[in-house]
Amino acid sequence: MKYHIEEASAQEACHKRTDAMRHNRWSNKYTTFAVGIGVGAVLALLFAPSSGEETRDYISSGVKKGLDDVASTGKRWKRRARETVDDVTASVAGAVEAGQEAYRSVRDA
């Protein structure tokens, strides 16, 4: 009986240590992440190649160029889709006309 009590208390102690270690690792991850963000922000400020206004201009011109590229790509896709629809329409119209002609030739024969 005494053996079971000692075994249970040993297991409880082991679980407590495991939980404490798990909590400790979790805290270390958050701490490391926060320190990394801080170091990254400091390095970004120290090594920034331009002033704030120049950086904002650079970012806004990059965004404008990206939007222009998206718009031109959209127009190009729209033109290709229209051409494809026109080609398919012409093919279907040709097939319908050929079918009607075949029907008429069989009907008149």
C-alpha positions as CSV (number, residue, x, y, z in Angstrom):
1,M,0.0,0.0,0.0
2,K,2.8,2.4,0.9
3,Y,4.4,1.6,-2.5
4,H,1.3,2.9,-4.4
5,I,1.2,6.1,-2.4
6,E,4.9,6.8,-3.0
7,E,4.5,6.0,-6.7
8,A,1.5,8.3,-7.0
9,S,3.3,11.2,-5.3
10,A,6.4,10.6,-7.6
11,Q,4.1,10.7,-10.6
12,E,2.5,14.0,-9.4
13,A,5.9,15.5,-8.9
14,C,7.0,14.4,-12.4
15,H,3.8,16.0,-13.9
16,K,4.4,19.2,-12.0
17,R,7.9,19.4,-13.3
18,T,6.8,18.7,-16.9
19,D,4.1,21.3,-16.7
20,A,6.6,23.9,-15.3
21,M,9.0,23.1,-18.1
22,R,6.3,23.3,-20.7
23,H,5.2,26.7,-19.4
24,N,8.9,27.8,-19.3
25,R,9.4,26.9,-22.9
26,W,6.2,28.7,-23.9
27,S,7.4,31.8,-22.1
28,N,10.8,31.6,-23.7
29,K,9.2,31.5,-27.1
30,Y,7.2,34.7,-26.5
31,T,10.2,36.4,-25.0
32,T,12.4,35.5,-27.9
33,F,9.8,36.7,-30.4
34,A,9.4,40.0,-28.6
35,V,13.1,40.6,-28.4
36,G,13.4,39.7,-32.1
37,I,10.8,42.3,-33.0
38,G,12.6,44.9,-30.9
39,V,16.0,44.2,-32.4
40,G,14.5,44.3,-35.9
41,A,12.8,47.6,-35.3
42,V,16.0,49.1,-33.9
43,L,18.1,47.8,-36.9
44,A,15.5,49.1,-39.3
45,L,15.8,52.6,-37.8
46,L,19.6,52.5,-37.7
47,F,20.1,51.3,-41.3
48,A,17.2,53.1,-43.0
49,P,18.7,54.4,-46.3
50,S,16.3,57.3,-46.6
51,S,14.3,59.8,-44.7
52,G,10.7,59.1,-43.7
53,E,9.4,61.2,-46.6
54,E,11.6,59.6,-49.1
55,T,10.6,56.1,-47.8
56,R,6.9,57.0,-48.0
57,D,7.4,58.3,-51.6
58,Y,9.2,55.1,-52.5
59,I,6.4,52.9,-51.0
60,S,3.6,54.9,-52.7
61,S,5.3,54.8,-56.1
62,G,5.8,51.1,-55.7
63,V,2.2,50.6,-54.8
64,K,1.1,52.8,-57.7
65,K,3.3,50.8,-60.1
66,G,1.8,47.6,-58.8
67,L,-1.7,48.9,-59.2
68,D,-0.9,50.0,-62.8
69,D,0.5,46.5,-63.5
70,V,-2.6,44.9,-62.1
71,A,-4.9,47.1,-64.2
72,S,-2.9,46.5,-67.4
73,T,-2.9,42.7,-66.8
74,G,-6.7,42.9,-66.2
75,K,-7.2,44.7,-69.5
76,R,-5.0,42.2,-71.3
77,W,-7.0,39.3,-69.8
78,K,-10.3,41.0,-70.7
79,R,-9.1,41.5,-74.3
80,R,-8.0,37.8,-74.6
81,A,-11.3,36.6,-73.1
82,R,-13.2,38.8,-75.6
83,E,-11.1,37.3,-78.5
84,T,-11.8,33.8,-77.2
85,V,-15.5,34.4,-77.0
86,D,-15.6,35.9,-80.5
87,D,-13.6,32.9,-81.9
88,V,-16.0,30.4,-80.1
89,T,-19.0,32.3,-81.3
90,A,-17.7,32.2,-84.9
91,S,-17.0,28.5,-84.6
92,V,-20.5,27.7,-83.3
93,A,-22.1,29.9,-85.9
94,G,-20.1,28.0,-88.6
95,A,-21.2,24.7,-87.1
96,V,-24.8,25.7,-87.0
97,E,-24.7,26.9,-90.6
98,A,-23.1,23.6,-91.7
99,G,-25.8,21.7,-89.8
100,Q,-28.6,23.7,-91.4
101,E,-27.1,23.2,-94.8
102,A,-26.8,19.4,-94.2
103,Y,-30.4,19.3,-93.0
104,R,-31.6,21.2,-96.1
105,S,-29.7,18.9,-98.5
106,V,-31.1,15.8,-96.8
107,R,-34.6,17.3,-96.7
108,D,-34.5,18.3,-100.4
109,A,-33.1,15.0,-101.6
